[in-house]
Amino acid sequence: MVSRFRMGLAVVLFLAAAQAATFNVREFGAKGNGAAKDTTALQQAIDAAAAQGGGTVWVPAGRYLCGTIHLKSKVTLHLDNGSVILASTDDSDFDPYEPLPFKSVSDNETTFFHHGLLVADGVHHIAITGQGVIDGNRTRRRGPKTVAIKNCQYVTIRGVTVQNSPNYSISFWGSDYVDVDGVTILNGYADGIDPDASRYVRIANCYIDCYDDAICPKGSPSLGMDQRRNVEHLVVTNCITRTNCSNFKFGTESSWDFKDVTVSNITMLPRDKGRPPLSGISLESVDGAHINGVAISNISMVGVQTPIFVRLGNRGRGMNPPEPGSVENISFNNIVARDATMTSSVTAVPGSWVRGVALSNLQITMQGGNAGPGNLDVPEHVAKYPEGTMFGTLPAFGLYARHADGLSLSNIQLRWDKEDLRPAMIFDDVRDLDVDGFRTGTLAGDSPVVWFNNVIDAFVRGSRVPTTRNFLRVSGARSQRILLLGNDLTRVARRVEMQGASKTAVREIGNALGTAPRQDGK
């Protein structure tokens, strides 16, 4: 009997303590009618929770019209099902842009964090949870960020819906130990989720629908060019993304490094309106960033323009003189893309190399339909803004690589839906190349299946192609040490076509051959 009494008393005390730690915004004067401004009431509830050492601010069902709300340490903002925090349409209800200790080289959206709806700067152990809605309440781009987190640690955003954002929907800068889980982003006019110069970030189980990039890690210098703040230890998993730009992309802001990143189990789709996505996956260093240690796997994409885009450029924003960074140790595995229109590419600029990129288990189906055979006259665009479509129509229909060292392809299948006269793959100025188990079921015209130009140390094995006139074209005086081993070339009329390369550049061992010789008679 005593034991039951004590247990009951403990439950009562626990519930009382839990109630005491919960701050209902209605008790601080919030109306929740969508007309009265509730900024002050919500802020007072948050301040009261913070003054008591932390707690949960409860936002019950209703529409709460607000300007800038400041989150505080050890406070959870919980949005009950049916609640909406609605951004005021009056910009004067929001904090002004914060002063910066340097001249910004980025745009207002990227650099500034105080002009927002839910804002946190320099606090820790904060959370936004629940099944409610955070509504940017705009019909076009430009305006306050919806969720803006700067210089914070231990941040959780879970379960909520963020919609109609005129700026980045959820944006972090210089923040560590961030968990975004089960969030829905609808009708964003800018980016979806942007971890900027942040570490130990997990983005999981989210649905993102926005005009600009869905998930876009950045390395922008919001504390000045002399204070490095890398993107490190980032995990993105189990998400659905829909965009008119890039589904997963980093590097348009690439002043600092990107290291130790994994991206997995993502379904990438077009939106119901607007242009097809510019790219599925884009990894870019154009402002001196070093990209190292990125693993991307289990991705399904439909209707993107460019499935894979890897770029080392030299725009050099904020650098004097500009100097390219590096891209190395990148893995793509289990990627399926359908209805793509632009060629995937792995490129650097002259004098630099993308190093150690591995692509395995790729199945890419292109729309095709290009009537030109293609040539190698592709502009370098050293300082151009990086985008999957930046080179225009490339001379290969499936994959184009230039200035790459240590490029590995395994079990790659490339095909088109409409007849395309270009080669499936072109490698230009590439060293240490492995092509293992390449397949294509669609070929047309006189172009080779694969074209090597100035390729050194290449190993091609286990390839099988349907009936075609030309398998491999080798050009460029620097091409050498190319080995064809164990390929099925029984349906190929001409195995190797030499164009200005040494006759000794290619060796063949153990290939299954048809009756036709090589062009050079071997």
C-alpha positions as a Python dict, from the first residue, in 0.01 Angstrom:
ca = {
    (1, 'M'): (0, 0, 0),
    (2, 'V'): (279, 241, 97),
    (3, 'S'): (469, 145, -213),
    (4, 'R'): (169, 230, -433),
    (5, 'F'): (122, 560, -253),
    (6, 'R'): (484, 654, -306),
    (7, 'M'): (464, 555, -670),
    (8, 'G'): (152, 766, -720),
    (9, 'L'): (311, 1060, -540),
    (10, 'A'): (618, 1031, -761),
    (11, 'V'): (401, 1042, -1073),
    (12, 'V'): (214, 1349, -945),
    (13, 'L'): (539, 1527, -863),
    (14, 'F'): (682, 1436, -1204),
    (15, 'L'): (375, 1569, -1386),
    (16, 'A'): (380, 1884, -1177),
    (17, 'A'): (745, 1941, -1258),
    (18, 'A'): (678, 1879, -1626),
    (19, 'Q'): (386, 2123, -1617),
    (20, 'A'): (600, 2383, -1441),
    (21, 'A'): (863, 2353, -1716),
    (22, 'T'): (604, 2413, -1990),
    (23, 'F'): (520, 2770, -2092),
    (24, 'N'): (197, 2811, -2287),
    (25, 'V'): (217, 3112, -2516),
    (26, 'R'): (-157, 3175, -2462),
    (27, 'E'): (-81, 3248, -2096),
    (28, 'F'): (157, 3523, -2212),
    (29, 'G'): (-113, 3693, -2418),
    (30, 'A'): (-87, 3524, -2757),
    (31, 'K'): (-414, 3542, -2950),
    (32, 'G'): (-343, 3291, -3226),
    (33, 'N'): (-608, 3440, -3455),
    (34, 'G'): (-379, 3521, -3748),
    (35, 'A'): (-452, 3894, -3723),
    (36, 'A'): (-309, 4018, -3394),
    (37, 'K'): (69, 4026, -3378),
    (38, 'D'): (189, 3767, -3128),
    (39, 'T'): (564, 3836, -3146),
    (40, 'T'): (584, 3982, -2796),
    (41, 'A'): (383, 3701, -2635),
    (42, 'L'): (594, 3426, -2789),
    (43, 'Q'): (915, 3606, -2701),
    (44, 'Q'): (806, 3656, -2340),
    (45, 'A'): (729, 3285, -2309),
    (46, 'I'): (1074, 3196, -2444),
    (47, 'D'): (1244, 3447, -2216),
    (48, 'A'): (1055, 3313, -1915),
    (49, 'A'): (1164, 2956, -1993),
    (50, 'A'): (1525, 3067, -2036),
    (51, 'A'): (1514, 3262, -1705),
    (52, 'Q'): (1420, 2942, -1522),
    (53, 'G'): (1711, 2752, -1675),
    (54, 'G'): (1519, 2605, -1967),
    (55, 'G'): (1193, 2439, -2056),
    (56, 'T'): (938, 2390, -2330),
    (57, 'V'): (741, 2675, -2484),
    (58, 'W'): (414, 2527, -2603),
    (59, 'V'): (237, 2676, -2905),
    (60, 'P'): (-117, 2528, -2914),
    (61, 'A'): (-335, 2517, -3225),
    (62, 'G'): (-388, 2860, -3383),
    (63, 'R'): (-229, 3106, -3624),
    (64, 'Y'): (34, 3327, -3459),
    (65, 'L'): (134, 3629, -3666),
    (66, 'C'): (494, 3718, -3576),
    (67, 'G'): (807, 3909, -3663),
    (68, 'T'): (1151, 3802, -3543),
    (69, 'I'): (1150, 3559, -3249),
    (70, 'H'): (1477, 3492, -3068),
    (71, 'L'): (1542, 3138, -2949),
    (72, 'K'): (1727, 3100, -2618),
    (73, 'S'): (1957, 2836, -2468),
    (74, 'K'): (1796, 2522, -2322),
    (75, 'V'): (1453, 2614, -2457),
    (76, 'T'): (1239, 2397, -2683),
    (77, 'L'): (977, 2565, -2900),
    (78, 'H'): (706, 2303, -2948),
    (79, 'L'): (441, 2357, -3216),
    (80, 'D'): (131, 2156, -3147),
    (81, 'N'): (-59, 1995, -3433),
    (82, 'G'): (-274, 2270, -3586),
    (83, 'S'): (-43, 2556, -3485),
    (84, 'V'): (108, 2796, -3738),
    (85, 'I'): (377, 3055, -3672),
    (86, 'L'): (295, 3297, -3953),
    (87, 'A'): (553, 3549, -4070),
    (88, 'S'): (433, 3909, -4076),
    (89, 'T'): (420, 4066, -4421),
    (90, 'D'): (568, 4386, -4276),
    (91, 'D'): (949, 4372, -4306),
    (92, 'S'): (982, 4626, -4024),
    (93, 'D'): (864, 4353, -3783),
    (94, 'F'): (1192, 4170, -3838),
    (95, 'D'): (1540, 4243, -3707),
    (96, 'P'): (1763, 4434, -3949),
    (97, 'Y'): (2059, 4270, -4118),
    (98, 'E'): (2344, 4236, -3868),
    (99, 'P'): (2668, 4432, -3916),
    (100, 'L'): (2955, 4215, -4039),
    (101, 'P'): (3324, 4245, -3945),
    (102, 'F'): (3424, 4231, -4312),
    (103, 'K'): (3303, 4326, -4656),
    (104, 'S'): (3063, 4056, -4769),
    (105, 'V'): (3152, 3876, -5091),
    (106, 'S'): (2828, 3675, -5081),
    (107, 'D'): (2465, 3766, -5128),
    (108, 'N'): (2233, 3883, -4849),
    (109, 'E'): (2062, 3545, -4831),
    (110, 'T'): (2384, 3360, -4757),
    (111, 'T'): (2565, 3602, -4528),
    (112, 'F'): (2301, 3744, -4294),
    (113, 'F'): (2105, 3561, -4022),
    (114, 'H'): (1934, 3821, -3802),
    (115, 'H'): (1670, 3920, -4058),
    (116, 'G'): (1455, 3613, -4000),
    (117, 'L'): (1146, 3467, -3836),
    (118, 'L'): (1289, 3211, -3591),
    (119, 'V'): (1641, 3329, -3513),
    (120, 'A'): (1919, 3203, -3287),
    (121, 'D'): (2270, 3345, -3249),
    (122, 'G'): (2529, 3222, -3002),
    (123, 'V'): (2301, 2995, -2798),
    (124, 'H'): (2305, 2622, -2725),
    (125, 'H'): (2074, 2325, -2662),
    (126, 'I'): (1780, 2463, -2854),
    (127, 'A'): (1500, 2279, -3031),
    (128, 'I'): (1204, 2338, -3260),
    (129, 'T'): (971, 2039, -3248),
    (130, 'G'): (614, 1925, -3309),
    (131, 'Q'): (368, 1880, -3594),
    (132, 'G'): (296, 2249, -3648),
    (133, 'V'): (384, 2482, -3934),
    (134, 'I'): (633, 2767, -3974),
    (135, 'D'): (501, 2976, -4261),
    (136, 'G'): (717, 3235, -4438),
    (137, 'N'): (393, 3383, -4572),
    (138, 'R'): (534, 3510, -4901),
    (139, 'T'): (456, 3452, -5267),
    (140, 'R'): (801, 3527, -5411),
    (141, 'R'): (1171, 3523, -5331),
    (142, 'R'): (1349, 3787, -5115),
    (143, 'G'): (1262, 3848, -4755),
    (144, 'P'): (1346, 3716, -4407),
    (145, 'K'): (1487, 3370, -4354),
    (146, 'T'): (1235, 3137, -4197),
    (147, 'V'): (1468, 2949, -3960),
    (148, 'A'): (1812, 3111, -3918),
    (149, 'I'): (2068, 2958, -3679),
    (150, 'K'): (2412, 3114, -3632),
    (151, 'N'): (2704, 3021, -3402),
    (152, 'C'): (2497, 2768, -3207),
    (153, 'Q'): (2563, 2424, -3062),
    (154, 'Y'): (2327, 2131, -3003),
    (155, 'V'): (2037, 2224, -3226),
    (156, 'T'): (1735, 2002, -3296),
    (157, 'I'): (1461, 2066, -3551),
    (158, 'R'): (1214, 1781, -3567),
    (159, 'G'): (873, 1710, -3717),
    (160, 'V'): (768, 2061, -3821),
    (161, 'T'): (665, 2187, -4164),
    (162, 'V'): (834, 2496, -4310),
    (163, 'Q'): (652, 2652, -4603),
    (164, 'N'): (633, 2955, -4834),
    (165, 'S'): (984, 3073, -4743),
    (166, 'P'): (1108, 3378, -4936),
    (167, 'N'): (1466, 3304, -4827),
    (168, 'Y'): (1647, 2988, -4719),
    (169, 'S'): (1393, 2772, -4535),
    (170, 'I'): (1637, 2635, -4274),
    (171, 'S'): (1983, 2787, -4263),
    (172, 'F'): (2276, 2720, -4027),
    (173, 'W'): (2606, 2903, -4009),
    (174, 'G'): (2898, 2813, -3782),
    (175, 'S'): (2689, 2566, -3582),
    (176, 'D'): (2780, 2223, -3444),
    (177, 'Y'): (2584, 1914, -3340),
    (178, 'V'): (2276, 1985, -3548),
    (179, 'D'): (1995, 1735, -3600),
    (180, 'V'): (1721, 1798, -3858),
    (181, 'D'): (1483, 1503, -3861),
    (182, 'G'): (1142, 1443, -4016),
    (183, 'V'): (1103, 1801, -4140),
    (184, 'T'): (879, 1889, -4436),
    (185, 'I'): (962, 2189, -4655),
    (186, 'L'): (692, 2303, -4897),
    (187, 'N'): (693, 2569, -5167),
    (188, 'G'): (1026, 2727, -5078),
    (189, 'Y'): (1125, 3012, -5308),
    (190, 'A'): (1496, 2975, -5226),
    (191, 'D'): (1708, 2690, -5082),
    (192, 'G'): (1566, 2420, -4858),
    (193, 'I'): (1826, 2324, -4593),
    (194, 'D'): (2170, 2490, -4593),
    (195, 'P'): (2435, 2378, -4342),
    (196, 'D'): (2697, 2651, -4383),
    (197, 'A'): (3040, 2623, -4220),
    (198, 'S'): (2887, 2376, -3976),
    (199, 'R'): (3003, 2045, -3827),
    (200, 'Y'): (2843, 1728, -3693),
    (201, 'V'): (2519, 1783, -3883),
    (202, 'R'): (2258, 1514, -3954),
    (203, 'I'): (1970, 1570, -4197),
    (204, 'A'): (1736, 1271, -4207),
    (205, 'N'): (1387, 1166, -4308),
    (206, 'C'): (1296, 1499, -4466),
    (207, 'Y'): (1071, 1594, -4758),
    (208, 'I'): (1193, 1907, -4937),
    (209, 'D'): (1011, 2092, -5215),
    (210, 'C'): (1164, 2426, -5317),
    (211, 'Y'): (1264, 2628, -5622),
    (212, 'D'): (1636, 2658, -5547),
    (213, 'D'): (1878, 2393, -5419),
    (214, 'A'): (1710, 2140, -5189),
    (215, 'I'): (2009, 2063, -4963),
    (216, 'C'): (2306, 2292, -5014),
    (217, 'P'): (2602, 2285, -4773),
    (218, 'K'): (2811, 2599, -4807),
    (219, 'G'): (3150, 2723, -4697),
    (220, 'S'): (3085, 3097, -4683),
    (221, 'P'): (3310, 3337, -4489),
    (222, 'S'): (3057, 3499, -4258),
    (223, 'L'): (3331, 3584, -4006),
    (224, 'G'): (3577, 3710, -4266),
    (225, 'M'): (3826, 3543, -4494),
    (226, 'D'): (4084, 3502, -4216),
    (227, 'Q'): (3866, 3273, -3999),
    (228, 'R'): (3827, 2926, -4148),
    (229, 'R'): (3509, 2734, -4065),
    (230, 'N'): (3474, 2411, -4263),
    (231, 'V'): (3177, 2189, -4334),
    (232, 'E'): (3277, 1861, -4167),
    (233, 'H'): (3113, 1538, -4051),
    (234, 'L'): (2785, 1581, -4236),
    (235, 'V'): (2527, 1305, -4287),
    (236, 'V'): (2225, 1333, -4517),
    (237, 'T'): (1998, 1028, -4539),
    (238, 'N'): (1648, 899, -4613),
    (239, 'C'): (1508, 1210, -4782),
    (240, 'I'): (1289, 1300, -5078),
    (241, 'T'): (1394, 1615, -5263),
    (242, 'R'): (1213, 1812, -5532),
    (243, 'T'): (1364, 2124, -5687),
    (244, 'N'): (1409, 2335, -5999),
    (245, 'C'): (1782, 2366, -5931),
    (246, 'S'): (2010, 2109, -5762),
    (247, 'N'): (1892, 1834, -5530),
    (248, 'F'): (2218, 1801, -5334),
    (249, 'K'): (2493, 2049, -5400),
    (250, 'F'): (2789, 2207, -5235),
    (251, 'G'): (3047, 2450, -5352),
    (252, 'T'): (2883, 2758, -5498),
    (253, 'E'): (2998, 2910, -5168),
    (254, 'S'): (3331, 2733, -5134),
    (255, 'S'): (3572, 2955, -4941),
    (256, 'W'): (3618, 2682, -4679),
    (257, 'D'): (3654, 2305, -4697),
    (258, 'F'): (3407, 2016, -4718),
    (259, 'K'): (3527, 1700, -4544),
    (260, 'D'): (3384, 1368, -4428),
    (261, 'V'): (3037, 1380, -4585),
    (262, 'T'): (2798, 1092, -4650),
    (263, 'V'): (2477, 1116, -4854),
    (264, 'S'): (2253, 811, -4888),
    (265, 'N'): (1902, 688, -4964),
    (266, 'I'): (1772, 995, -5145),
    (267, 'T'): (1491, 1004, -5401),
    (268, 'M'): (1526, 1307, -5631),
    (269, 'L'): (1228, 1429, -5833),
    (270, 'P'): (1113, 1728, -6038),
    (271, 'R'): (860, 1967, -5889),
    (272, 'D'): (506, 1992, -6017),
    (273, 'K'): (587, 2331, -6169),
    (274, 'G'): (882, 2502, -6337),
    (275, 'R'): (1191, 2371, -6511),
    (276, 'P'): (1344, 2027, -6449),
    (277, 'P'): (1614, 2014, -6179),
    (278, 'L'): (1952, 2142, -6301),
    (279, 'S'): (2133, 1854, -6132),
    (280, 'G'): (2096, 1557, -5907),
    (281, 'I'): (2431, 1575, -5727),
    (282, 'S'): (2679, 1862, -5767),
    (283, 'L'): (3012, 1876, -5582),
    (284, 'E'): (3199, 2198, -5655),
    (285, 'S'): (3510, 2376, -5537),
    (286, 'V'): (3559, 2710, -5711),
    (287, 'D'): (3681, 2944, -5433),
    (288, 'G'): (3981, 2752, -5299),
    (289, 'A'): (3794, 2488, -5097),
    (290, 'H'): (3939, 2142, -5041),
    (291, 'I'): (3677, 1870, -5086),
    (292, 'N'): (3794, 1543, -4932),
    (293, 'G'): (3614, 1230, -4821),
    (294, 'V'): (3263, 1229, -4972),
    (295, 'A'): (3059, 908, -5005),
    (296, 'I'): (2729, 918, -5197),
    (297, 'S'): (2517, 605, -5234),
    (298, 'N'): (2170, 466, -5303),
    (299, 'I'): (2031, 757, -5501),
    (300, 'S'): (1734, 742, -5738),
    (301, 'M'): (1669, 1043, -5958),
    (302, 'V'): (1410, 1110, -6227),
    (303, 'G'): (1396, 1396, -6476),
    (304, 'V'): (1707, 1585, -6363),
    (305, 'Q'): (1907, 1760, -6630),
    (306, 'T'): (2258, 1658, -6512),
    (307, 'P'): (2274, 1349, -6288),
    (308, 'I'): (2633, 1393, -6156),
    (309, 'F'): (2848, 1705, -6168),
    (310, 'V'): (3195, 1721, -6009),
    (311, 'R'): (3385, 2046, -6063),
    (312, 'L'): (3717, 2197, -5955),
    (313, 'G'): (3717, 2555, -6083),
    (314, 'N'): (3894, 2880, -6003),
    (315, 'R'): (3644, 3161, -5962),
    (316, 'G'): (3842, 3265, -5654),
    (317, 'R'): (3575, 3469, -5478),
    (318, 'G'): (3745, 3669, -5201),
    (319, 'M'): (4092, 3545, -5308),
    (320, 'N'): (4381, 3758, -5434),
    (321, 'P'): (4512, 3600, -5645),
    (322, 'P'): (4258, 3323, -5719),
    (323, 'E'): (4396, 2976, -5663),
    (324, 'P'): (4215, 2645, -5715),
    (325, 'G'): (4155, 2421, -5417),
    (326, 'S'): (4120, 2043, -5454),
    (327, 'V'): (3863, 1769, -5502),
    (328, 'E'): (3967, 1419, -5399),
    (329, 'N'): (3851, 1091, -5249),
    (330, 'I'): (3493, 1094, -5377),
    (331, 'S'): (3275, 784, -5408),
    (332, 'F'): (2946, 743, -5597),
    (333, 'N'): (2775, 405, -5560),
    (334, 'N'): (2432, 269, -5655),
    (335, 'I'): (2301, 563, -5855),
    (336, 'V'): (1999, 525, -6084),
    (337, 'A'): (1895, 815, -6308),
    (338, 'R'): (1616, 820, -6567),
    (339, 'D'): (1507, 1079, -6823),
    (340, 'A'): (1823, 1291, -6789),
    (341, 'T'): (1904, 1552, -7054),
    (342, 'M'): (2261, 1674, -6985),
    (343, 'T'): (2583, 1474, -6961),
    (344, 'S'): (2737, 1393, -6625),
    (345, 'S'): (3089, 1531, -6588),
    (346, 'V'): (3403, 1522, -6373),
    (347, 'T'): (3626, 1819, -6458),
    (348, 'A'): (3901, 2046, -6330),
    (349, 'V'): (4090, 2339, -6483),
    (350, 'P'): (4424, 2323, -6667),
    (351, 'G'): (4710, 2258, -6426),
    (352, 'S'): (4483, 2102, -6163),
    (353, 'W'): (4330, 1758, -6121),
    (354, 'V'): (4022, 1605, -5968),
    (355, 'R'): (4175, 1309, -5784),
    (356, 'G'): (4049, 977, -5664),
    (357, 'V'): (3689, 972, -5789),
    (358, 'A'): (3518, 632, -5795),
    (359, 'L'): (3186, 569, -5970),
    (360, 'S'): (3031, 225, -5927),
    (361, 'N'): (2696, 63, -5999),
    (362, 'L'): (2557, 351, -6203),
    (363, 'Q'): (2257, 314, -6433),
    (364, 'I'): (2190, 632, -6628),
    (365, 'T'): (1930, 663, -6900),
    (366, 'M'): (1946, 980, -7108),
    (367, 'Q'): (1675, 1130, -7323),
    (368, 'G'): (1931, 1145, -7608),
    (369, 'G'): (1845, 1282, -7949),
    (370, 'N'): (2171, 1464, -8032),
    (371, 'A'): (2246, 1441, -8403),
    (372, 'G'): (2608, 1563, -8387),
    (373, 'P'): (2898, 1321, -8330),
    (374, 'G'): (3073, 1559, -8089),
    (375, 'N'): (3431, 1687, -8068),
    (376, 'L'): (3678, 1785, -7797),
    (377, 'D'): (3633, 2160, -7834),
    (378, 'V'): (3483, 2216, -7487),
    (379, 'P'): (3554, 2555, -7322),
    (380, 'E'): (3740, 2543, -6991),
    (381, 'H'): (3528, 2813, -6821),
    (382, 'V'): (3791, 2848, -6548),
    (383, 'A'): (3619, 3125, -6350),
    (384, 'K'): (3256, 3068, -6449),
    (385, 'Y'): (2981, 3015, -6192),
    (386, 'P'): (2962, 2637, -6145),
    (387, 'E'): (2649, 2460, -6262),
    (388, 'G'): (2575, 2121, -6411),
    (389, 'T'): (2471, 2286, -6737),
    (390, 'M'): (2770, 2525, -6759),
    (391, 'F'): (2938, 2352, -7056),
    (392, 'G'): (2624, 2325, -7264),
    (393, 'T'): (2594, 2015, -7482),
    (394, 'L'): (2897, 1796, -7415),
    (395, 'P'): (3049, 1567, -7681),
    (396, 'A'): (2959, 1245, -7495),
    (397, 'F'): (2603, 1147, -7409),
    (398, 'G'): (2672, 972, -7076),
    (399, 'L'): (2996, 1083, -6907),
    (400, 'Y'): (3263, 1344, -6981),
    (401, 'A'): (3585, 1365, -6775),
    (402, 'R'): (3873, 1612, -6815),
    (403, 'H'): (4179, 1685, -6599),
    (404, 'A'): (4122, 1386, -6370),
    (405, 'D'): (4374, 1163, -6193),
    (406, 'G'): (4279, 828, -6040),
    (407, 'L'): (3933, 790, -6194),
    (408, 'S'): (3765, 455, -6141),
    (409, 'L'): (3445, 329, -6309),
    (410, 'S'): (3290, -5, -6217),
    (411, 'N'): (2966, -158, -6346),
    (412, 'I'): (2853, 152, -6535),
    (413, 'Q'): (2550, 130, -6763),
    (414, 'L'): (2471, 420, -6994),
    (415, 'R'): (2192, 433, -7251),
    (416, 'W'): (1958, 671, -7428),
    (417, 'D'): (1587, 666, -7519),
    (418, 'K'): (1622, 857, -7848),
    (419, 'E'): (1902, 792, -8097),
    (420, 'D'): (2216, 988, -8008),
    (421, 'L'): (2526, 995, -8230),
    (422, 'R'): (2777, 1092, -7960),
    (423, 'P'): (3016, 854, -7782),
    (424, 'A'): (2893, 716, -7451),
    (425, 'M'): (3203, 838, -7263),
    (426, 'I'): (3494, 1073, -7329),
    (427, 'F'): (3809, 1100, -7117),
    (428, 'D'): (4033, 1398, -7197),
    (429, 'D'): (4363, 1454, -7015),
    (430, 'V'): (4302, 1175, -6766),
    (431, 'R'): (4563, 971, -6578),
    (432, 'D'): (4532, 640, -6394),
    (433, 'L'): (4192, 540, -6533),
    (434, 'D'): (4006, 214, -6461),
    (435, 'V'): (3696, 114, -6659),
    (436, 'D'): (3558, -218, -6537),
    (437, 'G'): (3233, -379, -6653),
    (438, 'F'): (3106, -98, -6875),
    (439, 'R'): (2776, -161, -7056),
    (440, 'T'): (2565, 25, -7305),
    (441, 'G'): (2265, -105, -7492),
    (442, 'T'): (2219, 190, -7727),
    (443, 'L'): (2465, 296, -7996),
    (444, 'A'): (2430, 473, -8330),
    (445, 'G'): (2644, 626, -8603),
    (446, 'D'): (3018, 610, -8658),
    (447, 'S'): (3134, 759, -8326),
    (448, 'P'): (3332, 531, -8097),
    (449, 'V'): (3169, 395, -7785),
    (450, 'V'): (3455, 539, -7577),
    (451, 'W'): (3705, 813, -7665),
    (452, 'F'): (4044, 855, -7493),
    (453, 'N'): (4234, 1178, -7561),
    (454, 'N'): (4575, 1219, -7395),
    (455, 'V'): (4496, 939, -7151),
    (456, 'I'): (4786, 783, -6959),
    (457, 'D'): (4773, 452, -6769),
    (458, 'A'): (4426, 322, -6846),
    (459, 'F'): (4287, -25, -6781),
    (460, 'V'): (3967, -128, -6964),
    (461, 'R'): (3826, -469, -6878),
    (462, 'G'): (3502, -663, -6881),
    (463, 'S'): (3320, -429, -7120),
    (464, 'R'): (3044, -556, -7346),
    (465, 'V'): (2870, -355, -7616),
    (466, 'P'): (2611, -435, -7883),
    (467, 'T'): (2687, -434, -8255),
    (468, 'T'): (2880, -119, -8338),
    (469, 'R'): (3141, 10, -8580),
    (470, 'N'): (3395, 154, -8334),
    (471, 'F'): (3472, 63, -7974),
    (472, 'L'): (3765, 282, -7866),
    (473, 'R'): (3916, 593, -8022),
    (474, 'V'): (4260, 694, -7892),
    (475, 'S'): (4389, 1040, -7979),
    (476, 'G'): (4652, 1281, -7850),
    (477, 'A'): (5029, 1240, -7861),
    (478, 'R'): (5048, 1190, -7484),
    (479, 'S'): (4821, 885, -7478),
    (480, 'Q'): (5013, 579, -7357),
    (481, 'R'): (4998, 260, -7151),
    (482, 'I'): (4635, 175, -7231),
    (483, 'L'): (4542, -191, -7174),
    (484, 'L'): (4230, -369, -7300),
    (485, 'L'): (4181, -692, -7105),
    (486, 'G'): (3900, -947, -7115),
    (487, 'N'): (3646, -738, -7306),
    (488, 'D'): (3372, -883, -7527),
    (489, 'L'): (3435, -715, -7862),
    (490, 'T'): (3286, -986, -8081),
    (491, 'R'): (3025, -751, -8227),
    (492, 'V'): (3262, -459, -8286),
    (493, 'A'): (3370, -385, -8643),
    (494, 'R'): (3674, -180, -8539),
    (495, 'R'): (3820, -234, -8195),
    (496, 'V'): (4062, 59, -8171),
    (497, 'E'): (4082, 371, -8384),
    (498, 'M'): (4408, 566, -8356),
    (499, 'Q'): (4405, 941, -8420),
    (500, 'G'): (4745, 1099, -8371),
    (501, 'A'): (4842, 863, -8089),
    (502, 'S'): (5134, 623, -8096),
    (503, 'K'): (5055, 275, -8232),
    (504, 'T'): (5215, 135, -7917),
    (505, 'A'): (4979, 327, -7687),
    (506, 'V'): (4728, 38, -7670),
    (507, 'R'): (4782, -328, -7577),
    (508, 'E'): (4515, -599, -7599),
    (509, 'I'): (4516, -914, -7390),
    (510, 'G'): (4252, -1186, -7370),
    (511, 'N'): (3969, -1000, -7541),
    (512, 'A'): (3694, -1188, -7723),
    (513, 'L'): (3731, -1059, -8079),
    (514, 'G'): (3532, -1049, -8397),
    (515, 'T'): (3691, -1083, -8740),
    (516, 'A'): (3777, -715, -8795),
    (517, 'P'): (4130, -588, -8718),
    (518, 'R'): (4223, -266, -8546),
    (519, 'Q'): (4255, 42, -8761),
    (520, 'D'): (4635, 20, -8737),
    (521, 'G'): (4627, -340, -8864),
    (522, 'K'): (4701, -516, -8534),
}
